[in-house]
Amino acid sequence: MLHLAIAELDIQAARRDVLPFVKDSSKLEVWSADFFSALVDMIQTK
């Protein structure tokens, strides 16, 4: 379910949305569908 949401996410729009709150915008360069999918894969649920 999260993977589908990530696949449909407009990463560029998300970057623009959070940019005013981030001091170092280069930190957002890692943001991609693959990056967020990898994070979801690391989430352990009980």
PyMOL commands that set and color helices and strands:
alter all, ss='L'
color gray80, all
select helices_A, chain A and resi 2-8+11-21+25-30+33-42
alter helices_A, ss='H'
color red, helices_A
deselect
rebuild
show_as cartoon
